[in-house]
Amino acid sequence: MVVGSDISRYPNTPRPTCRGYLHKRTQSAILKGWRKRWFVLKHNGYLHYYKHKKDEGKCRPLEVTKLEGAEIGVDTSLGKPFVFKCIPQSGNRVFYFCATSNQEMKRWLEAMDKAVHP
């Protein structure tokens, strides 16, 4: 059983393909920098993110993004290690993510790649 999830209530629901903390670059007019967020990539190709791990299954996600057709890849332009970006097909937004290790970054890129090309 996964704590903080609706899996116990819906046992036939497929487990997310990838979940974990990533730092997301914030570029709003007020805040700039990196914020730690809990990300969940679902089997349907949608990436959900929450402020905290405990919010998954209890609160609405801060945002949900469809990854099908998105452009993803490693990004070295920010001068920070383990950064990758995602440019969804819909909208004109670029998401920058920072993982804690190269292995973690590869795990997310592989999972996202499967969502991009279902």
SVG drawing of the C-alpha trace seen along z (x, -y; Angstrom):
<svg xmlns="http://www.w3.org/2000/svg" viewBox="-12 -40 39 44">
<polyline fill="none" stroke="black" stroke-width="0.4" points="0.0,0.0 1.3,-3.5 0.7,-6.0 -0.8,-9.3 -2.4,-8.0 -5.8,-6.9 -4.5,-3.4 -5.9,-1.8 -9.3,-3.0 -9.0,-2.0 -6.9,1.2 -7.2,1.7 -5.7,-1.8 -2.3,-1.4 0.6,-2.7 2.2,-5.9 5.1,-5.3 7.3,-7.7 7.1,-9.8 9.4,-11.7 10.8,-15.1 12.3,-17.4 13.2,-21.0 11.2,-23.1 12.4,-26.4 10.1,-29.2 10.0,-32.2 7.0,-34.2 7.1,-38.0 7.5,-37.8 9.4,-34.6 12.5,-33.4 14.6,-30.4 14.1,-26.7 11.2,-25.1 11.2,-21.5 7.9,-19.8 6.5,-16.3 5.9,-15.0 3.8,-12.1 3.8,-10.9 0.6,-8.9 0.1,-6.0 -2.1,-8.3 0.9,-10.6 -0.1,-13.4 2.5,-14.9 1.0,-16.1 2.8,-18.1 2.2,-19.0 3.8,-21.1 4.5,-18.1 4.5,-14.3 1.7,-14.1 -0.6,-16.2 -0.8,-13.4 -4.2,-11.9 -5.4,-14.4 -5.2,-17.8 -5.7,-18.9 -2.3,-19.1 -0.8,-22.5 -0.7,-21.8 -1.3,-18.9 0.5,-18.8 0.0,-16.5 3.3,-15.1 2.2,-13.5 4.1,-15.2 6.2,-17.3 9.9,-18.0 12.1,-16.8 15.8,-16.6 18.9,-17.5 19.6,-21.2 23.0,-22.7 22.1,-26.4 21.5,-27.1 25.0,-26.0 23.5,-23.6 24.0,-19.8 21.1,-17.3 18.8,-19.9 16.3,-18.8 13.5,-20.6 10.0,-19.8 8.2,-21.8 4.6,-20.6 2.9,-20.6 0.1,-22.7 0.9,-26.1 4.0,-28.2 5.6,-27.2 9.0,-25.6 9.4,-23.6 12.9,-23.2 13.5,-20.4 16.5,-19.7 17.1,-16.1 19.4,-15.2 21.6,-12.9 22.4,-11.8 20.7,-8.5 17.5,-10.3 17.5,-12.5 17.8,-9.5 14.9,-7.8 12.7,-10.8 13.8,-11.3 13.1,-7.6 9.6,-7.7 8.8,-11.1 10.0,-9.8 7.5,-6.9 4.7,-9.4 5.8,-11.7 5.7,-8.7 2.9,-6.4"/>
</svg>
